[in-house]
Every structure is written in structure tokens, then in C-alpha cells.
């Protein structure tokens, strides 16, 4: 795969491209965060390589093993990802908004346990109890960098093959429940190459990454694609709720040529007075439907079109718009390397322009789930991924989102799987059965539940909601629990 606009030519993995840039352009800026930290390509490589040695020699990580990372958008977490690869390990990403109970639940779905859980400073008490339950060590990303120290790069680092696992998420939207979503190193390079080719990115570009790097939008498209291209990334570090004024000021001062965010981010910074900045060429919205009013307000305020992108944890990106080719409500055309086919959801026969379920194929599609049976259900012969999304095409080939077949809610741009919440509620000793559904809000569909109590058990809806929400990330928390009867 060729890195467009880059001196690095063809690279089989994202790590190959990064190492090329670190060798040839070591002084060039690579990654910064809005807490004042910044590393060049040479500094990022030498720091991550020394941290990789620590992972192997001090923290018991084994080549091919797992390193669980609960990242915020910080330089330290970015270095931890690269350190895992340079150690020959597989980074397993868990959302830092998750309480330790949810971390244990997700990591327990792996085939094998991580030897180390990497968390952020300030979140040790929230996340390290998961390490204790799983028999793993726990360290902060910042302490890894401090322990790695300064000096020359470690030369014993690994160079993973394209076919080897390179990254694991847990948002298995097509399957509709929490499962490991496995991407190969070659697949990550395919994702980055599609992003770089679609937007024409190169070493002179800089991205502003507002989505969490625990999700594909922030990690693969915002951060890793820019490192693949030889550009630089500014990670918007958010601890707690979004401060719109701070976010608007950070974006305005970033010098970014491309910005990434969910619709709510763009609405927030517009409301805080953001009116564009010099050098901004692209603003990309994904993760939730983009209101046309937000799109129009952004264009009038900044002079830059707000573009839409469509993808999922299993395959990102798949479609996207471009300036001048950005019809109202369209999610764009397939990005370079991606194929989209619309089919009847029951017969899988082609339906031309649809509406129909979208099948997707391309180098960015996942290697598979941790559950082989679920992989066979999701990936058809020929490598076609069943997205579970209903799309429609116009005569020019622009695609439009028309609904979902999979059982998933979207709230504030985050995916929520009702079955996961049902299983959590059903683990309460008073609950025999639970049914989770979506409630319309200005930010998408928030989860609510009906529960049926066991015979002889007593509990109120408020008690059950409080019990469940203590074990859930904030965006997954139930807004209502009703007692529907007894089983």
C-alpha cells in the first residue's frame, strides 16, 4: 500500500510507515495533546521502543500476548499503542469511561488474559481493580514513559507481519453484543490508506482528534491514518464533560487541516463561538446522523463544508463525502478500496439502488470476531461483511442511511448493545428477565428497560437502575427502569 504524498512508498503495515517516517523525518512533529505534551517522530519512536522493552522485561508481556489499554486522548496513550506493537504484543482497547466491572466483563471475552492493563493517571482507582480481578499488572501510560526514560531507541523491537492481529476493540455492532473485534496489521494499514487517499493527506497535514482514541473514529482515522501519512495529530484531551469553550479555543489554535468529531462536538464548538481557522480544509462528522441544520450552520460560520463519513468498528472508513460532492443527508460514496453492495436482507439478492442491507468489502474490514461462529454469520463467502445497516443509493452513486437491522442503539455517537444491558440486569438476584429499548432524546436513543422480577423477590425500578448504572460507562446508563411484573 502506497502512502500518498509520502516519501515512504509502499508499506505493508502502519508500523512500517511510522518507522520510515521516524527514520527519514525524525524531527517532524508526530503527536501532541491539549495538555501541552508533544513528541516528534524520532522522539515517539525512541520513547515507544524503550517502553516496549519495559513491557517485555519488567511487566511480563509476551510477544503475541495482550496489553489492555484504557486510553484518553493523550500523547502517553498514543506511545503505549506503539510500544505494544514494538513489543510484538496486541493492544486491546477499552473505553476509559468504563468502570472496572465493565472492564472485567469485556476483557473476560478474550481467549486468554492480558498480562498488563495500561490506564491514565488520575484513573488508577477507577480501573486498576480490574487488573486485580484478572490477575494482571496495572500501570499508567505516563509511568511507562517515565520509566522508559530518555536516550537511544531500543533496537530489539518487533516488526509484526500484515496478517498478525494488530488491534482489538469490543464494539461488535454487527453481532449486536460485546465481542472482541480483531483487526490485522495489514487491515489497519488498509484503513489508514483509504483515509489518506480519500482526503489526499500527506506530511504537511495536521489533524484535530476530538473523538476518543478508544474508538475507531478517533484512533484509526484521526490518529493512525495521520501517522501513516507522515503528518501530525493533535489529540483533544477531555477529562470529564466537554467544555465547549475550551474545545473551541483548542480547535482554533490547533492549526489542523482536518478535524474529526461527532455531530455534538461541532454543535458545541459553534455554540461557543468557533468560526473557523486558517488552514482548515476538512471537517469530518461521523458516529451519528448529522443534522442538516448543523451542516449549514458550520458552512456559514467557517466557510468550510462539514463532511459526513460512514463506517463501523468492524470496517472504517467505508463511505464519505468530499467538498463539492456533499449532497444533503448523504453519507457519500465508497472510499478508495471499499466496495458496497446493497442486497435484500432476507435473500441477499442484489437490489440495485435499494433500499437494502449494505454488504462491504475491502482492506479495512476486520479479520474477524473472537467468536468464529459470529464471524461466519457476519462475513459471507467472498469477504463481504454484513453491516446490518440499510442504505439507499441515488443515480449518481451517493449513499443514504435509511435504518438498521442490527440490535443497537446510538447515543451521543456511541454504540450501545441492548443485549449487554439485559444480561447485566439479569445478573441481579431479583431479576428474572429484562428487555432494553431505546428512548428518543436530542442526542440519540438512550437505553431504558422493562424487567420481570423473580418470584418472591422485591426491588424497585429506581433501585435496579442505580445498581446497573454504577457498573456502566456514563453513555450507557439507563434513563428508566420499569417493573413489568413477575416471571
Buried (B, 14 or more C-beta within 10 A) or exposed (E): BEBBBBEBEEBBBBBBBBBBBBEBBBEBBBBBBBBEBBBBBBBBBBBBBBBBBBBBEEBEBEEBBBBBBBBBBBBBBBBBBBBBBBBBBBBBBBBBBBBBBBBBBBBEBBEEBBBBBBBBEEBBEBBBBBBEBBEBBBBBBBBBBEEBEEEEBBEEBBEBEBEBBBBBBBBBBBBBBBBBBBBBBBBBBBBBBBBBBBBEBBBEBBBBBBBBBBBBBBBBBBBBBBBBBBBBBBBBBBEEEBBBBBBBBBBBEBBBBBBBBBBBBBBBBBEBEBEBBEEBBBBBBBBBBBBEEBBEBBBEBBEBBBBBBBBBBBBBBBBBBBEEBBBEEBBBBBBBBBEBBBBEBEEBEEBEBBBBBBBBBBBBBBBBBBBEEBBEEBBBEEEBBBBBBBBBBEEEEBBBBEEBBBBBBBBBBBBBBBBBBBBBBEEBEBBBBBBBEBBEEEBBBBBBBBBBBBEEEEBEBEBBBEBBBEBBBEBBBBBBBEBBEEE
